[in-house]
Amino acid sequence: MSAKIEIERRRDLEPIQLSHIGSEGCNFPMETTSTQIKREMPKAKALGASVPDRIGATPLVRLDSVARHLPEYHGLESIKILAKAEWANPGGSVKDRAAAGMVRDAIDRGVLKPGKTVLDASSGNTGIALAMLGSAVGFPVHLAMPANVSPERKRILRAYGAVIDWTDPDKGSDGAILRARELAGNDPERFCYIDQYSNDANWLAHYRTTGPEILEQTEGRVTHFVAGLGTTGTFMGVSRKLKEFSSSIKAINFQPDSAFHGLEGLKHLGTSLVPVIYNPHLADREMQVETEAAYDMARRLARDEGLLVGISAAAAVWASLQIAREEAEAGRSAVIVTVLPDSADKYLSERFWEDE
């Protein structure tokens, strides 16, 4: 089945064709002056791409081996499980999209200007994305972050030169949010508070990029979309775009099964500050994932699929497999798409990798 999908695409840079200039192969009459040549030559395109230009257009990976290892999957040939490999972004995660969108919006609105410092609360990936963009574009970044984030995250942020206020681990991302609000309130002239949990530019980044990419890469055949809830931006933006394309597409979200969990970047909304941008009515279904199930899936993906993914990515695959099992047992075909927010490089110090 094919579908006509009108989306904005980033055109690949065409190679610049260089001609040898000589008496036989010259592109200009021999009497042409250098001034005329400069005027008549087409303007050359920029070579390469900037760091912000590399954000988005991530691969869609098909997951086969993990599904084949589950004996319940009779009729799996009619079920496709696909995942966006968001570690291909320059900052290494899906948060590059939202960070770039929010920074661009702040610049456009005139709230981020020379002399201002970007401020936000983050559990890791958005902070890394903002720090990367700050280094690439040229603005300072100040973050509030729980002190128990992985050592790898701390080293990356230090390398980018971000200033960090470490907050109480027991208060999770909520503690970081409260600290960021305090900093912004105490010195509004210094800080441009991005506030990813309340910023519409967060979900709009996915509405404008991730959603259209999924439609293009699946040729409009996607039937289910599965995403975890942290800021909720990915779920909200992609689901809105997909449902505009077809109201029959199922939007499914998941969150940790308890307030005390090891799924970094995800929120247990029942016991947390609920992001302002979240609209629960958009979800066709809500799921919960246990931390141990995500750990087990991370190990399985590494050993059976050759994919080293982060913990929330593993949770996304676990949730997607539950949907796949239900659809297969009901005798329905499905194209299930999820998002792998990042790779395992920020979590390799975690002990669960050593378990069998």
C-alpha positions as CSV (number, residue, x, y, z in Angstrom):
1,M,0.0,0.0,0.0
2,S,1.4,3.4,-0.9
3,A,0.4,6.8,0.5
4,K,1.0,10.3,-0.7
5,I,2.6,12.0,2.2
6,E,3.4,15.7,2.0
7,I,6.1,16.6,4.4
8,E,9.0,18.9,4.6
9,R,12.2,17.1,3.7
10,R,15.8,18.1,4.3
11,R,17.3,17.9,0.8
12,D,20.7,16.2,0.6
13,L,23.5,18.4,-0.5
14,E,24.3,17.8,-4.1
15,P,28.0,17.4,-4.8
16,I,29.6,20.4,-6.5
17,Q,30.8,19.6,-10.0
18,L,34.3,21.0,-10.6
19,S,35.4,21.5,-14.2
20,H,39.1,21.8,-15.3
21,I,39.6,25.2,-16.6
22,G,41.8,25.2,-19.8
23,S,41.9,26.2,-23.4
24,E,39.8,23.2,-24.4
25,G,37.6,22.6,-21.5
26,C,37.0,26.1,-20.3
27,N,33.5,27.0,-19.3
28,F,33.9,30.6,-20.2
29,P,35.2,32.5,-23.3
30,M,39.0,33.1,-23.0
31,E,38.4,36.8,-23.0
32,T,36.1,36.7,-20.0
33,T,37.4,38.8,-17.1
34,S,37.7,37.6,-13.5
35,T,34.9,40.0,-12.5
36,Q,32.6,38.5,-15.1
37,I,33.5,35.0,-14.0
38,K,32.5,35.8,-10.4
39,R,29.3,37.3,-11.6
40,E,28.3,34.4,-13.9
41,M,29.4,31.5,-11.7
42,P,26.6,29.9,-9.7
43,K,26.9,30.4,-6.0
44,A,28.5,27.3,-4.5
45,K,26.6,25.4,-1.8
46,A,28.1,25.0,1.6
47,L,30.2,21.9,2.1
48,G,29.2,19.6,4.9
49,A,26.6,20.2,7.6
50,S,26.7,22.1,10.9
51,V,25.9,20.3,14.1
52,P,22.3,21.6,14.4
53,D,21.8,20.6,10.7
54,R,22.5,17.0,11.6
55,I,19.6,16.7,14.0
56,G,16.8,14.4,12.8
57,A,16.4,12.1,9.8
58,T,17.3,9.2,12.0
59,P,17.1,5.5,10.7
60,L,14.1,3.3,11.2
61,V,15.4,-0.1,12.5
62,R,13.5,-3.3,12.1
63,L,13.5,-5.6,15.1
64,D,13.4,-9.3,14.1
65,S,15.5,-11.5,16.3
66,V,14.0,-10.6,19.6
67,A,10.5,-11.3,18.3
68,R,11.5,-14.6,16.8
69,H,12.7,-15.8,20.2
70,L,9.2,-15.5,21.6
71,P,7.2,-18.8,21.0
72,E,3.9,-17.0,21.2
73,Y,4.5,-15.2,17.9
74,H,2.7,-17.4,15.5
75,G,2.0,-15.3,12.4
76,L,4.8,-12.9,13.2
77,E,5.4,-12.3,9.5
78,S,2.3,-10.1,9.5
79,I,3.7,-8.1,12.4
80,K,6.5,-5.5,12.0
81,I,8.2,-3.9,14.9
82,L,10.2,-0.8,13.9
83,A,12.2,1.6,16.0
84,K,13.7,5.1,15.4
85,A,17.4,5.0,16.2
86,E,17.6,8.4,17.9
87,W,21.2,8.0,19.1
88,A,22.1,8.9,15.5
89,N,21.5,12.6,16.4
90,P,24.7,14.5,17.1
91,G,24.1,14.8,20.8
92,G,23.2,11.1,21.0
93,S,19.5,11.2,21.8
94,V,16.0,12.1,20.8
95,K,16.2,15.2,23.0
96,D,18.3,16.9,20.4
97,R,15.1,17.5,18.4
98,A,13.2,19.2,21.3
99,A,16.3,21.1,22.5
100,A,16.9,22.5,19.0
101,G,13.2,23.4,18.6
102,M,13.0,25.2,22.0
103,V,16.2,27.1,21.4
104,R,15.1,28.2,18.0
105,D,11.8,29.3,19.4
106,A,13.4,31.2,22.2
107,I,15.7,33.0,19.7
108,D,12.7,33.8,17.4
109,R,10.7,35.2,20.3
110,G,13.7,37.4,21.4
111,V,14.0,35.8,24.9
112,L,17.3,34.2,24.1
113,K,19.8,36.8,23.1
114,P,23.4,37.7,23.7
115,G,24.2,37.8,27.4
116,K,21.5,35.3,28.4
117,T,22.2,31.9,29.8
118,V,20.0,29.0,28.9
119,L,18.6,27.3,32.0
120,D,16.6,24.1,32.4
121,A,15.9,21.1,34.5
122,S,16.9,17.7,33.1
123,S,17.5,14.1,34.0
124,G,20.2,13.9,31.4
125,N,19.5,13.9,27.7
126,T,17.9,17.3,27.3
127,G,20.7,18.8,29.4
128,I,23.3,17.1,27.1
129,A,21.5,18.4,24.0
130,L,21.3,21.9,25.3
131,A,25.0,21.8,26.4
132,M,25.9,20.5,22.9
133,L,23.9,23.3,21.2
134,G,25.3,25.9,23.5
135,S,28.9,24.9,22.5
136,A,28.0,24.7,18.8
137,V,26.0,27.9,18.6
138,G,27.6,30.0,21.3
139,F,25.5,30.4,24.5
140,P,26.2,29.4,28.1
141,V,24.1,26.6,29.6
142,H,23.1,26.1,33.3
143,L,21.3,23.0,34.3
144,A,19.5,21.6,37.4
145,M,19.9,17.8,37.5
146,P,19.5,14.9,40.0
147,A,22.8,14.0,41.5
148,N,22.3,10.3,40.8
149,V,22.4,10.5,37.0
150,S,25.0,8.1,35.5
151,P,28.7,8.9,35.6
152,E,28.8,9.0,31.8
153,R,26.2,11.8,31.7
154,K,28.2,13.8,34.2
155,R,31.4,13.4,32.1
156,I,29.6,14.4,28.9
157,L,28.2,17.6,30.5
158,R,31.6,18.4,32.0
159,A,33.1,18.0,28.5
160,Y,30.6,20.4,27.0
161,G,31.3,23.0,29.7
162,A,27.8,23.2,31.2
163,V,27.3,24.5,34.7
164,I,25.3,22.1,36.9
165,D,23.3,22.4,40.1
166,W,23.1,18.9,41.5
167,T,19.8,18.2,43.3
168,D,18.5,15.7,45.8
169,P,18.4,12.2,44.1
170,D,15.4,11.3,46.2
171,K,13.3,14.1,44.7
172,G,14.1,12.9,41.1
173,S,13.4,15.2,38.2
174,D,10.8,17.1,40.3
175,G,13.6,18.3,42.6
176,A,15.5,19.5,39.5
177,I,12.4,21.3,38.2
178,L,11.9,23.1,41.5
179,R,15.6,24.2,41.6
180,A,15.4,25.5,38.0
181,R,12.3,27.5,38.8
182,E,14.1,29.0,41.9
183,L,17.1,30.0,39.8
184,A,15.0,31.6,37.1
185,G,12.9,33.5,39.7
186,N,15.9,34.8,41.5
187,D,17.7,36.1,38.4
188,P,15.3,36.5,35.4
189,E,17.6,38.9,33.7
190,R,20.4,36.4,33.5
191,F,18.5,33.3,32.6
192,C,16.4,32.2,29.6
193,Y,14.4,29.4,31.3
194,I,13.6,26.9,28.6
195,D,11.2,24.8,30.8
196,Q,10.9,21.7,28.6
197,Y,8.0,20.3,30.7
198,S,5.8,23.3,29.8
199,N,7.2,24.4,26.5
200,D,5.0,23.8,23.4
201,A,8.1,24.0,21.2
202,N,9.1,20.6,22.8
203,W,6.2,18.6,21.3
204,L,6.1,20.7,18.2
205,A,9.6,19.6,17.3
206,H,8.3,16.0,17.1
207,Y,5.1,17.1,15.3
208,R,7.3,18.7,12.6
209,T,10.1,16.2,12.4
210,T,9.7,12.8,14.1
211,G,6.1,12.2,13.1
212,P,6.6,13.1,9.4
213,E,9.7,10.9,9.3
214,I,7.8,7.9,10.6
215,L,5.1,8.4,8.0
216,E,7.6,8.6,5.2
217,Q,9.7,5.7,6.4
218,T,6.7,3.4,6.8
219,E,5.0,4.7,3.6
220,G,2.1,5.6,5.8
221,R,1.6,2.0,6.9
222,V,2.1,2.6,10.6
223,T,-0.7,1.2,12.7
224,H,0.6,1.7,16.3
225,F,2.9,4.2,17.9
226,V,4.5,3.5,21.3
227,A,6.5,6.0,23.4
228,G,7.5,6.5,27.0
229,L,6.5,9.5,29.1
230,G,9.1,11.9,30.5
231,T,8.5,15.4,29.4
232,T,5.8,13.7,27.2
233,G,6.9,15.8,24.2
234,T,7.8,12.8,21.9
235,F,4.5,11.1,22.6
236,M,2.4,14.2,22.2
237,G,4.0,15.6,19.0
238,V,4.3,12.3,17.1
239,S,0.8,11.1,18.1
240,R,-0.8,14.4,17.0
241,K,0.9,14.2,13.6
242,L,0.1,10.5,13.1
243,K,-3.6,10.9,14.0
244,E,-3.9,13.8,11.6
245,F,-2.8,11.4,8.9
246,S,-5.1,8.6,10.1
247,S,-7.3,8.5,13.1
248,S,-7.1,4.7,13.1
249,I,-3.4,4.8,14.2
250,K,-3.2,3.8,17.9
251,A,-1.2,6.0,20.2
252,I,0.1,4.1,23.2
253,N,2.3,5.4,26.0
254,F,4.1,3.8,28.9
255,Q,5.6,4.9,32.2
256,P,7.4,3.2,35.1
257,D,5.2,0.9,37.2
258,S,6.1,2.7,40.5
259,A,7.5,5.9,41.9
260,F,10.8,4.2,42.7
261,H,12.2,3.0,39.5
262,G,15.4,2.8,37.4
263,L,14.0,4.0,34.1
264,E,16.0,7.2,33.7
265,G,14.3,9.9,31.8
266,L,10.8,8.5,32.4
267,K,8.2,9.8,34.9
268,H,5.7,7.9,37.1
269,L,3.0,10.5,36.5
270,G,0.9,9.4,39.4
271,T,3.5,10.6,41.9
272,S,5.2,13.3,39.9
273,L,4.6,16.8,38.7
274,V,2.6,16.3,35.5
275,P,4.1,18.2,32.5
276,V,1.9,21.0,31.4
277,I,2.2,19.9,27.7
278,Y,0.7,16.5,28.5
279,N,-2.8,15.7,27.3
280,P,-3.9,12.2,28.5
281,H,-6.9,12.2,26.1
282,L,-4.6,11.7,23.2
283,A,-3.6,8.2,24.3
284,D,-5.6,5.2,23.1
285,R,-3.9,3.1,25.8
286,E,-1.5,3.6,28.8
287,M,1.0,0.9,29.9
288,Q,3.4,0.4,32.8
289,V,6.8,-1.2,32.6
290,E,8.8,-2.7,35.4
291,T,12.5,-1.7,35.7
292,E,13.7,-5.3,35.7
293,A,11.8,-6.0,32.5
294,A,13.6,-3.1,30.8
295,Y,17.0,-4.3,32.1
296,D,16.3,-7.8,30.8
297,M,15.2,-6.4,27.4
298,A,18.4,-4.2,27.2
299,R,20.5,-7.3,27.6
300,R,18.4,-9.2,25.1
301,L,18.6,-6.5,22.5
302,A,22.4,-6.4,22.8
303,R,22.8,-10.2,22.5
304,D,20.0,-11.0,20.0
305,E,19.7,-7.9,17.9
306,G,23.2,-6.4,18.1
307,L,21.7,-3.2,19.5
308,L,23.2,-1.5,22.6
309,V,20.3,0.7,23.7
310,G,19.5,2.8,26.8
311,I,17.1,1.7,29.5
312,S,14.1,3.7,28.4
313,A,14.7,2.4,24.8
314,A,14.6,-1.1,26.1
315,A,11.4,-0.4,28.0
316,A,9.9,0.9,24.7
317,V,10.8,-2.4,23.0
318,W,9.2,-4.4,25.8
319,A,6.0,-2.4,25.5
320,S,6.0,-2.7,21.8
321,L,6.4,-6.5,22.0
322,Q,3.4,-6.7,24.3
323,I,1.3,-5.0,21.6
324,A,2.8,-7.2,18.9
325,R,1.9,-10.3,20.9
326,E,-1.7,-9.2,21.3
327,E,-2.1,-8.3,17.6
328,A,-0.5,-11.6,16.5
329,E,-2.7,-13.7,18.8
330,A,-5.8,-11.8,17.5
331,G,-4.7,-12.6,13.9
332,R,-4.2,-9.0,12.9
333,S,-1.4,-7.5,11.0
334,A,0.4,-4.5,12.4
335,V,3.2,-2.1,11.8
336,I,4.3,-1.0,15.3
337,V,6.7,1.9,15.6
338,T,8.5,3.1,18.7
339,V,11.3,5.4,19.6
340,L,14.7,4.4,21.0
341,P,15.7,7.6,22.8
342,D,19.4,6.8,23.1
343,S,22.1,4.1,23.1
344,A,23.7,2.3,26.0
345,D,26.8,4.5,26.1
346,K,25.5,6.6,29.0
347,Y,24.5,3.4,31.0
348,L,27.4,1.0,30.6
349,S,28.5,1.6,34.2
350,E,25.1,0.1,35.4
351,R,25.5,-3.2,37.1
352,F,22.5,-4.9,35.4
353,W,24.7,-5.6,32.3
354,E,26.7,-8.1,34.4
355,D,23.6,-10.1,35.2
356,E,22.7,-13.3,33.3
